[in-house]
């Protein structure tokens, strides 16, 4: 009767040589566990196909059988069922290429960090604000209305007396305010996106022009 299973074939060879699995392991250098798996046709408990191929070759030399024929039979019948690939085991020390998505994400993080570093002065710290007009503090004027002008660097917003002022692309701002008689304190404030701010208190003294008109014909007193 033709032997169809390698386990049965191996068991008969052991009987012929009057040795057991333990002795065969010592002679062949194949682990006891793997020889037991071969004898029981338990290919799921064996390592990948290249290792098993080496075991069959070594046993063929020891027992004098055609190991290539047996390997082809085992490879076709058993390893197809076990879904084992006839490829060497993966080298866990080999360099692995990163997935494209991971590389793209890493590049995006680097770009974002660079942009954050470059743009951080615009976000953190205190802005610098200057007043171009009036150019004195305190200032004196005889005009009821006055237009304040200035510039701001690295600032997000400018407020004059808590009113938001429009800023040009080159950082220039201006604001016209009405003055009351006497000293007028004006607060100019520059504030950044995350809260850093700078304040200037501009004092403006409004002096109304005195009325110098007179009556050329004053009433005559009685004679």
C-alpha positions as CSV (number, residue, x, y, z in Angstrom):
1,X,0.0,0.0,0.0
2,X,1.4,3.4,-1.0
3,X,2.1,5.7,1.9
4,X,0.4,9.0,1.4
5,X,1.4,10.8,4.6
6,X,4.9,11.8,5.6
7,X,4.2,11.2,9.3
8,X,3.5,7.5,8.6
9,X,6.6,7.3,6.3
10,X,8.8,8.9,9.0
11,X,7.4,6.5,11.7
12,X,8.3,3.5,9.6
13,X,11.8,4.8,9.0
14,X,12.2,5.2,12.8
15,X,11.1,1.6,13.4
16,X,13.6,0.4,10.7
17,X,16.5,2.2,12.4
18,X,15.2,1.3,15.9
19,X,15.4,4.9,17.1
20,X,12.9,7.3,18.6
21,X,12.1,11.0,18.1
22,X,14.4,12.1,20.9
23,X,17.4,10.2,19.4
24,X,16.6,11.5,15.9
25,X,16.6,15.0,17.3
26,X,20.1,14.5,18.7
27,X,21.3,13.1,15.4
28,X,19.7,15.5,13.0
29,X,19.8,18.7,15.0
30,X,16.1,19.2,14.3
31,X,14.1,20.2,17.5
32,X,12.1,17.4,19.2
33,X,8.9,19.6,18.9
34,X,9.3,20.0,15.1
35,X,10.0,16.3,14.6
36,X,6.9,15.4,16.6
37,X,4.9,17.8,14.4
38,X,6.3,16.1,11.2
39,X,5.4,12.6,12.6
40,X,1.9,13.8,13.3
41,X,1.5,15.7,10.0
42,X,0.8,18.8,12.1
43,X,2.2,21.3,9.6
44,X,0.5,24.2,11.3
45,X,2.8,23.8,14.2
46,X,5.9,24.0,12.0
47,X,7.9,27.1,11.0
48,X,7.7,28.5,7.5
49,X,8.2,26.4,4.4
50,X,12.0,27.0,3.8
51,X,12.7,25.6,7.3
52,X,10.5,22.5,6.7
53,X,12.2,22.0,3.3
54,X,15.5,21.9,5.1
55,X,14.2,19.4,7.6
56,X,13.0,17.1,4.8
57,X,16.4,17.3,3.0
58,X,18.3,16.5,6.2
59,X,16.0,13.5,7.0
60,X,16.3,12.3,3.4
61,X,20.1,12.2,3.8
62,X,19.9,10.4,7.1
63,X,17.3,7.8,6.0
64,X,18.3,7.5,2.4
65,X,15.0,8.5,0.7
66,X,14.3,10.9,-2.1
67,X,13.7,14.0,-0.2
68,X,12.8,16.2,-3.2
69,X,9.9,14.0,-4.1
70,X,8.6,14.1,-0.6
71,X,9.0,17.8,-0.4
72,X,7.0,18.4,-3.5
73,X,4.2,16.2,-2.1
74,X,4.2,18.0,1.2
75,X,4.5,21.4,-0.4
76,X,1.5,20.8,-2.7
77,X,-0.8,19.0,-0.2
78,X,0.0,20.4,3.2
79,X,1.4,23.9,2.8
80,X,-1.4,24.9,0.4
81,X,-3.9,23.9,3.1
82,X,-1.9,25.7,5.8
83,X,-1.5,28.8,3.6
84,X,2.2,28.9,4.1
85,X,4.3,30.8,1.6
86,X,7.5,29.3,0.3
87,X,9.5,32.4,1.2
88,X,12.2,33.0,3.8
89,X,11.0,34.4,7.1
90,X,10.8,38.2,7.4
91,X,14.0,39.9,8.5
92,X,12.9,41.9,11.5
93,X,16.1,43.9,11.4
94,X,15.6,45.0,7.8
95,X,14.7,48.6,7.1
96,X,11.0,49.1,6.3
97,X,9.7,51.8,4.2
98,X,7.0,54.0,5.7
99,X,3.5,54.0,4.2
100,X,3.0,57.0,1.8
101,X,0.3,58.4,4.1
102,X,2.7,58.4,7.1
103,X,5.4,60.2,5.1
104,X,2.9,62.8,3.9
105,X,1.7,63.4,7.5
106,X,5.3,63.8,8.7
107,X,6.0,66.4,6.0
108,X,2.8,68.2,6.9
109,X,3.8,68.3,10.5
110,X,7.3,69.7,9.7
111,X,5.8,72.4,7.4
112,X,3.2,73.3,10.1
113,X,6.0,73.6,12.8
114,X,8.1,75.7,10.5
115,X,5.2,78.0,9.7
116,X,4.4,78.3,13.4
117,X,8.0,79.1,14.3
118,X,8.2,81.8,11.5
119,X,4.8,83.3,12.5
120,X,5.2,83.1,16.2
121,X,6.4,86.7,16.6
122,X,3.1,87.8,15.0
123,X,1.2,85.8,17.6
124,X,3.1,86.0,20.8
125,X,4.7,88.9,22.7
126,X,3.8,92.5,22.8
127,X,3.2,94.6,19.7
128,X,5.0,97.9,19.1
129,X,2.8,101.0,18.5
130,X,3.9,104.5,17.6
131,X,2.0,107.8,17.3
132,X,3.1,110.0,14.4
133,X,0.6,112.8,15.1
134,X,0.4,114.6,17.4
135,X,4.1,114.4,17.8
136,X,4.1,115.7,21.3
137,X,2.7,114.3,24.6
138,X,0.9,116.3,25.9
139,X,-0.2,118.1,22.8
140,X,-2.1,121.4,22.6
141,X,-4.6,122.2,19.9
142,X,-7.2,124.8,19.2
143,X,-9.2,122.5,16.9
144,X,-12.3,120.9,18.2
145,X,-11.6,117.7,16.3
146,X,-8.2,116.0,15.9
147,X,-7.0,113.1,13.7
148,X,-4.5,110.8,15.4
149,X,-2.1,108.9,13.2
150,X,0.4,106.2,13.8
151,X,1.7,102.8,13.0
152,X,1.8,99.4,14.6
153,X,4.2,96.5,14.0
154,X,3.4,92.9,14.7
155,X,0.1,93.9,16.1
156,X,-3.3,92.4,15.4
157,X,-5.7,95.2,16.3
158,X,-5.5,98.8,17.3
159,X,-8.1,100.5,19.6
160,X,-8.4,104.2,20.3
161,X,-10.5,104.8,23.5
162,X,-11.6,101.2,23.1
163,X,-12.9,101.7,19.6
164,X,-11.5,99.4,17.0
165,X,-9.5,101.2,14.3
166,X,-8.8,100.1,10.7
167,X,-5.2,99.2,9.9
168,X,-3.7,99.4,6.4
169,X,-1.6,96.5,5.0
170,X,1.6,98.3,6.0
171,X,0.5,98.8,9.6
172,X,-0.7,102.5,9.4
173,X,-3.8,103.6,11.3
174,X,-5.6,106.8,12.0
175,X,-8.6,108.0,14.1
176,X,-10.5,111.3,14.3
177,X,-11.9,112.2,17.7
178,X,-13.8,115.1,19.1
179,X,-12.2,117.0,22.0
180,X,-13.7,118.5,25.1
181,X,-12.5,121.6,26.8
182,X,-9.4,121.2,28.7
183,X,-7.2,118.1,28.9
184,X,-8.4,115.0,27.0
185,X,-6.7,111.7,27.8
186,X,-6.7,109.3,24.8
187,X,-5.8,105.7,25.2
188,X,-4.2,104.0,22.2
189,X,-3.9,100.2,22.5
190,X,-2.4,97.6,20.3
191,X,-3.4,94.0,20.9
192,X,-2.2,90.7,19.5
193,X,-4.2,87.6,18.6
194,X,-3.3,85.7,21.8
195,X,-3.6,88.6,24.2
196,X,-0.3,90.5,24.3
197,X,-0.9,94.2,24.3
198,X,0.7,97.6,24.5
199,X,-0.9,100.9,25.7
200,X,-0.1,104.5,25.2
201,X,-1.9,107.4,27.0
202,X,-1.8,110.5,24.8
203,X,-2.8,113.7,26.5
204,X,-4.4,116.4,24.3
205,X,-5.2,119.9,25.6
206,X,-8.0,121.6,23.8
207,X,-7.9,125.4,24.0
208,X,-10.7,127.1,22.2
209,X,-9.8,130.2,20.2
210,X,-10.8,133.2,22.3
211,X,-13.5,135.5,20.8
212,X,-11.6,138.7,19.8
213,X,-14.5,140.3,17.9
214,X,-15.7,143.7,19.3
215,X,-18.4,146.2,18.6
216,X,-17.0,149.1,16.7
217,X,-19.9,151.3,18.0
218,X,-20.4,150.6,21.6
219,X,-23.4,152.2,23.2
220,X,-22.8,155.7,24.4
221,X,-23.2,156.4,28.0
222,X,-25.5,159.3,29.0
223,X,-24.0,162.8,29.0
